[in-house]
Amino acid sequence: MAVLRGYAHCEICAENYILRAGVGIEKSQSHTFDCKSCGIPISVIVRANPPTAHFEPEENVIIDDSEGENAVVLNLHPFFAFDSKEIYALMAFPSLLYCAKIAPYLRVIPEQKTLGIPTQDVALQFDVPNASNLWNTVKNIFLLQERVGQNKRVIKAIEHYEKQRQKYFTETKVSNSKDVAFNFFDSLFYPRFEKLLDPAIELIYAIKSDHQQGFAEFCEFYSNHLKAQHSRQYISIFSDYFKIYNQLRQMVVHSRIGDEDVDEKIVGSKSFEAVKLYYGQAYESLTSFFVIFACLNNILVGRSYDQFQSMTLNKYMKDVSKEKKANPFEQTQPFYAFTDGLDSTLRNGSHHASIWRNGEKVFYRSGGTGAQREITYSRYLHLCNKLTISLAVLFIIELKLGDD
């Protein structure tokens, strides 16, 4: 990935900057950072038309032709974070470190037949180019197929998705909405995606095989009472995620490979107002979908899908608080693994907007006593990504519920 160098100064206080930004294959990348002098948010856009690229001003900034006096170096990257000693370093190359992190997880892919694309191009293989725009195509496929008489438009949208992915992976083949969803989220979130999906699917198929009547009764209940509502909620939360993907993707590598060493990382681009409510929204969605695992777990232990050890399904859905939704299946690891990253106190702060940022720390107030807590900004982004990966896997699981 090339590094673009440019010069700018803060429109408010005139602090000078040397901007260094990693340039990917996407034509536009937005970055927001706090002015080191006055603290006002500055936003710039990287416009790329390979092999050239340039900075454009967006907010509170003037782009300059040459380096200003006592200029501060600031590093930006669309896909990676920086160590604290690198964020203001003139020779920082985080892609070298991250490529080493990613290398053990790269898939071996077939030789590309066209375009001269290198077989193991990390920038393409461990990312989905133009993911936010591509999500709109995925979303439209699912919205259209819910409407009568839209089959031709659904087929056209699936073909469009396939063509977009074939630009980078010529072997891509998708024939229906399930294929599209799996290809998109698997490409975006592996290997964590498979580590959650495979054990859960294996267990669900075992439940289906060993408890055929109970499983069929649950599927009927799901189809009649949960499916449509869940589908709308998935579309909504994923749309929220891709609106702020440029922010969250800076830490997504860590979530994907299971690397918890995130607290010392610093992201170059910070737009906290855009992301501060997302964790609470993702928490609410994920825990509400846990009814799927709760019902399946009832069948697994020999009960009807709607009968818990000490309550009915109606009571579980209406009266059990979100932080306790996973309790019924806490001994069933393939399902309970989806709770990784859930923090009810952070949810309370994010969901009720009692959350704020100061530098590299996020502060929030929990429920109950209202005690003030804190985490690093990088960990906040990391947790947002972890919950989103769990949501993506659960979305695929729900799509597979009716499979033979």
C-alpha positions in Angstrom: 0.0 0.0 0.0 1.5 3.4 -1.1 1.9 6.3 1.4 0.6 9.7 0.3 2.4 12.7 1.8 0.9 16.2 1.9 0.9 19.4 3.8 -1.9 21.3 5.6 -2.7 23.7 8.4 -5.5 24.0 10.8 -8.0 26.7 9.7 -8.7 27.7 13.3 -5.2 28.0 14.9 -2.9 27.6 11.9 -1.0 24.6 13.3 1.0 23.1 10.4 0.9 19.4 9.5 2.8 16.9 7.4 0.1 14.4 6.6 1.0 10.8 5.7 -1.8 8.5 4.6 -1.9 4.9 3.5 -3.6 4.8 0.1 -5.7 1.7 -0.7 -7.5 0.9 -3.9 -10.6 2.8 -3.0 -11.0 6.1 -4.7 -12.1 8.1 -1.6 -11.1 7.8 2.1 -12.2 10.3 4.7 -10.0 11.0 7.8 -10.9 13.0 10.9 -8.4 13.9 13.7 -8.1 16.4 16.6 -5.8 19.4 16.0 -2.9 18.9 18.2 -2.9 22.6 19.2 -6.5 23.7 19.5 -8.3 20.4 19.7 -10.8 21.2 17.0 -11.7 18.3 14.7 -10.0 18.4 11.3 -11.2 16.3 8.3 -9.4 15.6 5.1 -10.2 13.3 2.2 -7.7 11.2 0.3 -8.7 11.1 -3.4 -7.0 8.3 -5.3 -6.9 7.6 -9.0 -4.0 5.1 -9.2 -1.2 5.7 -9.6 -1.9 9.2 -8.3 -3.5 10.5 -5.1 -4.0 13.8 -3.3 -5.5 15.3 -0.2 -8.6 17.4 -0.3 -9.9 19.6 2.6 -13.2 18.7 4.2 -13.5 20.6 7.5 -11.4 23.1 9.4 -8.3 22.6 7.3 -6.3 24.3 4.5 -4.3 22.1 2.1 -0.9 23.6 1.4 1.6 23.2 -1.4 4.7 23.0 0.9 5.7 22.2 4.4 4.9 24.9 7.0 7.1 25.9 9.9 7.4 23.5 12.8 5.0 21.1 11.1 3.6 18.2 13.1 3.7 14.8 11.4 0.4 12.9 11.5 0.0 9.4 10.2 -3.3 8.1 8.9 -4.3 4.7 7.6 -7.7 3.4 6.4 -7.1 -0.2 7.6 -4.5 -0.2 10.4 -3.7 1.5 13.7 -0.4 2.8 15.0 1.8 2.2 18.0 2.0 5.3 20.2 5.6 6.0 19.0 4.6 5.8 15.4 1.5 8.1 15.2 3.7 11.2 14.8 6.7 9.5 13.2 8.0 10.6 9.8 8.9 7.0 8.8 6.0 4.9 10.1 4.9 2.0 8.0 2.2 0.0 10.0 1.4 -2.2 7.0 4.7 -4.0 7.5 3.7 -5.0 11.1 0.2 -5.8 10.2 1.1 -7.9 7.2 3.2 -10.0 9.5 0.1 -10.4 11.8 -2.2 -11.3 8.9 0.2 -13.6 7.0 -0.6 -16.8 9.1 -4.3 -16.4 8.4 -4.3 -15.7 4.6 -6.1 -18.2 2.5 -4.5 -19.9 -0.4 -6.5 -18.8 -3.4 -6.6 -19.9 -7.0 -4.3 -18.2 -9.5 -6.0 -15.1 -10.8 -6.8 -15.4 -14.5 -7.2 -11.8 -15.4 -6.1 -8.3 -14.4 -2.6 -9.4 -13.4 -3.7 -9.4 -9.7 -1.0 -11.0 -7.4 -2.3 -14.2 -5.8 -1.6 -13.2 -2.2 -2.3 -9.4 -2.3 -3.1 -8.6 1.4 -4.8 -5.4 0.5 -7.3 -7.3 -1.5 -7.5 -10.6 0.3 -7.9 -9.5 3.9 -10.3 -6.8 3.0 -13.4 -6.2 0.8 -12.7 -3.3 -1.5 -15.5 -0.7 -1.4 -17.2 -2.7 1.3 -19.6 0.1 2.3 -20.9 0.5 -1.3 -21.0 -3.2 -1.8 -23.1 -3.6 1.4 -25.8 -1.4 -0.4 -26.0 -4.1 -3.0 -26.3 -6.9 -0.4 -28.9 -4.9 1.4 -31.0 -4.3 -1.7 -31.0 -8.0 -2.5 -32.6 -8.8 0.8 -35.0 -5.9 0.6 -36.1 -6.7 -2.9 -36.7 -10.4 -2.3 -39.2 -9.6 0.4 -41.4 -7.9 -2.3 -43.7 -9.6 -4.7 -42.7 -9.4 -8.4 -39.1 -8.3 -7.8 -37.4 -11.5 -8.9 -35.7 -10.0 -12.0 -34.3 -7.1 -9.9 -33.0 -9.6 -7.3 -31.3 -11.6 -10.0 -29.8 -8.4 -11.5 -28.5 -7.3 -8.1 -26.9 -10.7 -7.4 -25.2 -10.6 -10.8 -24.0 -7.1 -10.0 -22.5 -8.3 -6.7 -20.8 -11.2 -8.4 -19.2 -8.9 -11.0 -18.0 -6.5 -8.4 -16.3 -9.3 -6.4 -14.9 -10.9 -9.6 -12.9 -7.7 -10.3 -10.6 -9.0 -7.5 -11.4 -12.7 -7.2 -12.3 -14.1 -10.6 -13.5 -17.4 -9.2 -16.4 -15.8 -7.2 -19.7 -17.5 -7.9 -23.0 -16.6 -6.1 -26.4 -17.8 -7.2 -28.8 -16.6 -4.4 -29.1 -14.2 -1.5 -27.6 -16.7 1.0 -24.5 -17.1 -1.2 -24.1 -13.4 -1.4 -24.4 -12.8 2.4 -22.0 -15.6 3.1 -19.4 -14.5 0.6 -19.6 -10.9 1.8 -19.3 -11.4 5.5 -17.0 -14.4 5.3 -14.6 -12.3 3.1 -14.9 -9.3 5.4 -14.5 -11.1 8.8 -12.6 -14.4 8.4 -11.0 -16.2 10.3 -13.1 -15.1 13.3 -16.2 -15.6 11.2 -15.5 -19.3 10.7 -14.4 -19.9 14.3 -17.8 -18.8 15.5 -19.9 -20.2 12.6 -18.6 -23.8 12.2 -19.1 -25.1 15.8 -22.5 -23.4 16.0 -23.7 -24.9 12.7 -22.3 -28.3 13.6 -24.3 -28.2 16.9 -27.5 -27.0 15.2 -27.3 -29.8 12.6 -26.9 -32.3 15.4 -29.9 -30.9 17.2 -31.9 -31.1 14.0 -30.9 -34.7 13.5 -31.5 -35.9 17.1 -34.7 -33.9 17.8 -36.4 -33.6 14.4 -39.9 -32.8 15.7 -38.7 -30.3 18.2 -36.5 -28.6 15.7 -39.3 -28.5 13.1 -41.6 -26.9 15.7 -39.0 -24.2 16.5 -38.5 -23.5 12.8 -42.2 -23.0 12.3 -42.3 -20.6 15.3 -39.2 -18.8 14.0 -40.7 -18.4 10.5 -44.0 -17.1 11.8 -42.9 -14.9 14.7 -39.2 -13.9 14.5 -37.9 -14.1 10.9 -39.3 -10.9 9.4 -38.5 -8.7 12.5 -35.0 -10.1 12.8 -34.4 -9.5 9.1 -35.3 -5.9 9.4 -33.1 -5.5 12.5 -30.1 -7.1 10.8 -30.4 -4.8 7.8 -30.6 -1.8 10.1 -27.6 -2.6 12.3 -25.4 -3.6 9.4 -26.3 -0.4 7.6 -25.3 1.5 10.8 -22.0 -0.3 10.8 -21.1 0.5 7.2 -21.9 4.1 7.7 -19.0 4.3 10.1 -16.9 1.5 8.6 -14.1 3.9 7.8 -13.7 4.4 11.5 -14.1 0.9 12.7 -12.0 -0.8 10.0 -8.9 0.7 11.5 -9.1 -1.9 14.3 -10.9 -4.7 12.6 -7.8 -6.8 12.0 -7.4 -7.4 15.7 -11.0 -8.5 16.0 -10.7 -10.9 13.1 -7.5 -12.7 14.3 -8.4 -12.7 18.0 -5.6 -10.3 19.0 -6.5 -8.6 22.3 -3.3 -6.5 22.3 -5.2 -3.3 21.4 -4.9 -0.8 24.3 -1.6 0.6 23.1 -2.8 1.1 19.6 -3.8 4.5 18.3 -6.0 5.1 15.2 -5.1 8.1 13.1 -8.7 9.0 12.3 -11.1 9.6 15.1 -14.8 10.6 14.6 -16.2 9.7 18.0 -19.5 11.4 17.5 -20.2 9.0 14.6 -19.4 5.9 16.6 -20.3 6.6 20.2 -23.8 5.1 20.0 -22.9 2.1 17.9 -21.8 -0.3 20.6 -25.1 0.1 22.4 -27.0 -0.5 19.2 -25.0 -3.6 18.4 -25.4 -4.9 22.0 -29.1 -4.5 21.8 -29.4 -6.3 18.5 -27.1 -9.2 19.4 -28.7 -9.9 22.7 -32.2 -9.7 21.3 -31.2 -12.4 18.7 -30.0 -14.7 21.4 -33.6 -16.1 21.6 -32.5 -18.3 18.7 -29.8 -20.0 20.8 -32.0 -20.1 23.9 -34.7 -22.0 22.0 -32.3 -24.3 20.3 -30.6 -25.0 23.7 -34.0 -26.0 25.1 -34.3 -28.6 22.4 -30.7 -29.8 22.9 -31.4 -30.6 26.6 -34.6 -32.4 25.8 -37.3 -29.8 26.3 -39.7 -28.1 24.0 -38.2 -25.0 22.3 -40.4 -22.7 24.3 -39.8 -24.3 27.7 -36.9 -23.1 29.8 -35.7 -24.6 33.1 -37.7 -22.2 35.2 -39.7 -20.0 32.8 -41.6 -19.9 29.5 -40.4 -18.4 26.3 -42.9 -15.5 26.7 -41.3 -14.6 30.0 -37.8 -14.9 28.5 -38.6 -12.6 25.7 -40.4 -10.0 27.7 -38.9 -10.0 31.2 -35.3 -11.2 31.0 -32.9 -8.2 30.8 -30.5 -8.0 27.9 -27.4 -8.8 30.0 -29.0 -12.1 31.1 -30.3 -13.3 27.7 -27.3 -15.6 27.3 -27.7 -17.3 30.8 -29.8 -20.2 29.6 -27.1 -21.4 27.2 -24.0 -20.4 29.2 -22.9 -24.1 29.4 -23.2 -24.6 25.6 -19.9 -23.2 24.3 -20.7 -23.0 20.6 -23.5 -20.6 21.4 -22.0 -18.9 24.4 -18.9 -17.9 22.3 -21.1 -15.2 20.7 -21.1 -13.3 24.0 -17.4 -12.4 23.7 -17.2 -8.6 23.7 -20.4 -8.0 25.6 -20.1 -5.4 28.4 -23.4 -4.3 30.0 -21.9 -1.3 31.6 -20.5 0.0 28.3 -23.8 -0.8 26.7 -25.5 1.4 29.2 -23.2 4.3 28.5 -23.3 4.0 24.8 -27.0 3.2 24.5 -28.0 6.2 26.7 -25.3 8.6 25.3 -23.6 8.8 28.6 -20.2 8.4 26.9 -17.5 10.8 25.8 -13.9 10.8 24.6 -10.9 12.6 25.8 -7.8 11.9 23.8 -7.1 8.2 23.6 -9.6 7.3 26.4 -13.4 6.8 26.3 -15.3 7.6 29.5 -18.8 6.4 30.3 -21.2 6.1 33.1 -22.8 2.8 34.0 -26.2 2.1 35.3 -27.0 1.7 39.0 -24.6 3.9 40.9 -23.6 5.8 37.7 -19.9 5.2 38.4 -17.5 6.6 35.8 -15.5 4.1 33.9 -13.0 4.2 31.1 -11.5 2.2 28.3 -9.0 3.1 25.5 -10.5 4.4 22.3 -8.9 1.6 20.4 -10.6 -1.0 22.6 -13.9 0.6 22.1 -13.6 0.2 18.3 -12.3 -3.3 18.9 -15.4 -4.3 20.9 -17.7 -2.7 18.3 -16.1 -4.9 15.6 -16.3 -8.1 17.8 -20.0 -7.6 18.3 -20.5 -7.0 14.6 -18.7 -10.2 13.6 -21.0 -12.1 16.0 -24.0 -10.4 14.4 -22.8 -11.4 10.9 -22.4 -15.0 11.9 -25.8 -15.1 13.6 -27.3 -13.6 10.5 -25.9 -16.5 8.4 -27.1 -19.0 11.0 -30.7 -17.6 10.7 -30.5 -17.8 6.9 -29.5 -21.5 7.3 -32.3 -22.4 9.7 -34.7 -23.6 7.0 -32.1 -25.5 5.0 -32.6 -29.2 4.4 
